[in-house]
């Protein structure tokens, strides 16, 4: 797995799927909690064989972050991981809830 920078909602549609859905990390490079969450996701990705994680920098892509929150009907948070399943349902967590265990629970 690898991170792919996302700059538009259309970019999300082109990501390789993770378990049939779209996986996104909203991240602020200025925030130490966000840096820790980024690191946890990166470590988890090392054990995964396929897919991409969309990476949204909430500082440079603030409008996109808000658009995604509105389109997927979730409250904006940072750091935040969102997964839109193939059926359109959205699962999300933020801050210290971003763990390998949570990511592994997605199906």
Buried (B, 14 or more C-beta within 10 A) or exposed (E): BEBBEBEEEEBBEEBEEBBEBBBBBBBBEEBEBBBBBBEBBBEBBEEBEEBBBBBBBBBEBEEBBEBBBEEBEBEBBBBBBBBBBEEEEBBBBBBEBBBEEBBEEBE
